[in-house]
Amino acid sequence: MSNDDSIREVARHYDGADEASRLRTGWCPLEQVRTQELILRHMPPAPATSIDAGGGAGVYACWLAARGYQVHLIDLVPKHVEQARAASARQFGHPLASAEVGDARHLPHRDASADAVLLLGPLYHLVEREDRLACLRAAHRVLRPGGLVWGAAISHFASLFDSLSSGFFDDPAFAPILARDLEDGQHRNTTNNPVYFTDAFFHRPGELSRDLLAAGFQVLEVVAIEGPGWLARNFDRLWNDPVQRERLLAAVRKVEREPSVLGASSHIMAIGQK
Ligand SMILES: C[S@@+](CC[C@H](N)C(=O)[O-])C[C@H]1O[C@@H](n2cnc3c(N)ncnc32)[C@H](O)[C@@H]1O
């Protein structure tokens, strides 16, 4: 399947999925809190100009806008852009600067016009390396010198851990999906079960930093987003107890750069500088 076929498949998947509420389910609040922490760790002060490419329903874009940033969102999926506009309209006094349908490989923004670019989606949905590099080069083009990119990837090993912990490792329909993921990182859902996600490329940590370097970025850090925290049994019990939540976050931070643990994180974040 060519990359354009994959892009249509990704758009079809999200048309039927509820991306707007995903971060409130299961262990995803850990993903959200850690992603926010990793963004703020490097973000220049507001009102820096940020582009959230693949911004989905606008969770991070609206959060940054509420903190005083000038945020432009683009996403492939019209439904997500509508949801982002609606969320923006609810943030009285802190709207998004813009929200448009678009492709992260072809950012419509001017050269050297942004301080920050978030790529929290496109790098795992673009299945061909040339397209991931086109996306990163587009981010490089629109950034001012010194500007920053945040690139999120899904771990090469995510399907193995997820299928074992969620209990579908022995689904005969999932076995060939997992085998291919572990072989070459190319994830294709050959079933009609949306739980098995959609077309994606699952990175090894080293592959993510190589992509950033190839697009001209200096790599500031490559870190685990959830680390092993997503494996917690009774995640909700830990997360809803403020003391245990802080312990969990502290443990994840402690191992966030540990090379032997990086691949066990469901998501990995690379932060690069132009
Ligand atoms: C799992 S969602 C993540 C949304 C949000 N960034 C977050 O981290 O919660 C992935 C998003 O990336 C978008 N996406 C994937 N490839 C894209 C591309 N080439 N250009 C723009 N958006 C893309 C999808 O439409 C989807 O909204």
The ligand as an SDF file (V2000), in Angstrom:
LIG
                    3D

 27 29  0  0  0  0  0  0  0  0999 V2000
   -3.4600    9.8410   17.6690 C   0  0  0  0  0  0  0  0  0  0  0  0
   -3.9170   11.3780   16.9480 S   0  0  0  0  0  0  0  0  0  0  0  0
   -2.9930   12.4850   18.0090 C   0  0  0  0  0  0  0  0  0  0  0  0
   -3.6260   13.8340   18.1640 C   0  0  0  0  0  0  0  0  0  0  0  0
   -2.8700   14.7910   19.0800 C   0  0  0  0  0  0  0  0  0  0  0  0
   -1.6890   15.3170   18.4090 N   0  0  0  0  0  0  0  0  0  0  0  0
   -2.4680   14.1050   20.3490 C   0  0  0  0  0  0  0  0  0  0  0  0
   -1.2520   13.8650   20.5340 O   0  0  0  0  0  0  0  0  0  0  0  0
   -3.3390   13.8090   21.1630 O   0  0  0  0  0  0  0  0  0  0  0  0
   -2.9640   11.4910   15.4450 C   0  0  0  0  0  0  0  0  0  0  0  0
   -3.3850   12.6890   14.6080 C   0  0  0  0  0  0  0  0  0  0  0  0
   -2.4250   12.9150   13.5690 O   0  0  0  0  0  0  0  0  0  0  0  0
   -3.1310   13.3200   12.4100 C   0  0  0  0  0  0  0  0  0  0  0  0
   -2.2580   13.1160   11.2530 N   0  0  0  0  0  0  0  0  0  0  0  0
   -1.6700   11.9680   10.8700 C   0  0  0  0  0  0  0  0  0  0  0  0
   -0.9060   12.1690    9.7830 N   0  0  0  0  0  0  0  0  0  0  0  0
   -1.0210   13.4890    9.4720 C   0  0  0  0  0  0  0  0  0  0  0  0
   -0.4780   14.3050    8.4390 C   0  0  0  0  0  0  0  0  0  0  0  0
    0.3440   13.8130    7.4830 N   0  0  0  0  0  0  0  0  0  0  0  0
   -0.8020   15.6160    8.4240 N   0  0  0  0  0  0  0  0  0  0  0  0
   -1.6500   16.1260    9.3580 C   0  0  0  0  0  0  0  0  0  0  0  0
   -2.2010   15.3980   10.3410 N   0  0  0  0  0  0  0  0  0  0  0  0
   -1.8880   14.0920   10.3980 C   0  0  0  0  0  0  0  0  0  0  0  0
   -4.3700   12.4520   12.4450 C   0  0  0  0  0  0  0  0  0  0  0  0
   -5.3850   12.9650   11.6170 O   0  0  0  0  0  0  0  0  0  0  0  0
   -4.7120   12.4970   13.9270 C   0  0  0  0  0  0  0  0  0  0  0  0
   -5.5540   13.5960   14.2100 O   0  0  0  0  0  0  0  0  0  0  0  0
  1  2  1  0
  2  3  1  0
  2 10  1  0
  3  4  1  0
  4  5  1  0
  5  6  1  0
  5  7  1  0
  7  8  2  0
  7  9  1  0
 10 11  1  0
 11 12  1  0
 11 26  1  0
 12 13  1  0
 13 14  1  0
 13 24  1  0
 14 15  1  0
 14 23  1  0
 15 16  2  0
 16 17  1  0
 17 18  1  0
 17 23  2  0
 18 19  1  0
 18 20  2  0
 20 21  1  0
 21 22  2  0
 22 23  1  0
 24 25  1  0
 24 26  1  0
 26 27  1  0
M  CHG  2   2   1   9  -1
M  END
$$$$
